[in-house]
Amino acid sequence: TKKNLPLYSVVATSIQHVQRTVKFAAKFGIPLSIKSTGASYSVANQFNDNLLLSMSKFPKHSAGIGGDSIAAINRLDEFIRSTITDTGGILVNYVDACSVDHGPAIEIGGGETWGDVFASLATYNTNRGDGETKYMLSSGAAVTVGASGGWLQGGGLGPFDRSLGLGIDNVVAYKVVSADGSIKVANACDPDTSDLFFALRGGGGG
C-alpha cells in the first residue's frame, strides 16, 4: 500500500519561497498541496507524489515579524514594526486600498497557530499601561489550530462568535499567492480583487 508521501517538500520562510514553489509546480505539472499547521480533517495536504509546501516556518506576522506584510505594502504610518516584546503586529488603524478606515487589526501569517497569535496578543496587552487600549479577537479555541488556513476558510467558528462574529466576518484583507505565482492583496472595495476576497471568506478548508 502506498503511503501519502510527497515527492518534494518545501519549507517556506518568505513569500518569495511560496511564489517560486507555485511556479515550479505549475511548470512541471506537479500536484501542489499546502500544509499550514497540519490540523486538517480533510487531509487535503496528504497525498502521493505531490509537492508539499509547508508554512510552519513562515514569519509570524502577528508578532510583528516579516517585512512583506500588507501594512508595509500599504505604507501605513500606524504599522508597528517592532518585535513582540514591544507592540507586536497590531495595526492601530488598518486603511484599505480605498482609503477606508477599519480600526485596529492584527496581521496573521500563513502557518501561525492560534497559540502563536494568543501569545502575541497577550504580550502586547501585558505591555500596555493603565488606561491604554487592549485587544481581543474572534478566534478558534484550540491553540494548535491554524489561524489563517482551513479554520478561516471554513467560516472561522469560535467561542466568541456571539459577541465578535465569525472569523470571516472580521477579515479586512487577504494577501495571497495566486495560481500563477503572483501576489495579490484582496479586499472588499477593490473591484479587481473583491471576487477573490469573498471567495476566500468561506471557500472551504483544506
HELIX and SHEET records of a PDB file:
HELIX    1   1 ILE A   15  PHE A   28  1                                  14    
HELIX    2   2 HIS A   61  ALA A   63  5                                   3    
HELIX    3   3 ILE A   70  ASN A   74  1                                   5    
HELIX    4   4 TRP A  114  THR A  126  1                                  13    
HELIX    5   5 GLY A  150  GLN A  153  1                                   4    
HELIX    6   6 ASP A  161  LEU A  164  1                                   4    
HELIX    7   7 GLY A  167  ASN A  170  5                                   4    
HELIX    8   8 SER A  194  LEU A  200  1                                   7    
SHEET    1   A 3 TYR A   8  VAL A  11  0                                        
SHEET    2   A 3 LEU A  51  SER A  54  1                                        
SHEET    3   A 3 LEU A  32  LYS A  35  1                                        
SHEET    1   B 2 ILE A  90  LEU A  91  0                                        
SHEET    2   B 2 ALA A 105  ILE A 106 -1                                        
SHEET    1   C 2 TYR A 174  VAL A 177  0                                        
SHEET    2   C 2 ILE A 183  ALA A 186 -1                                        
END                                                                             
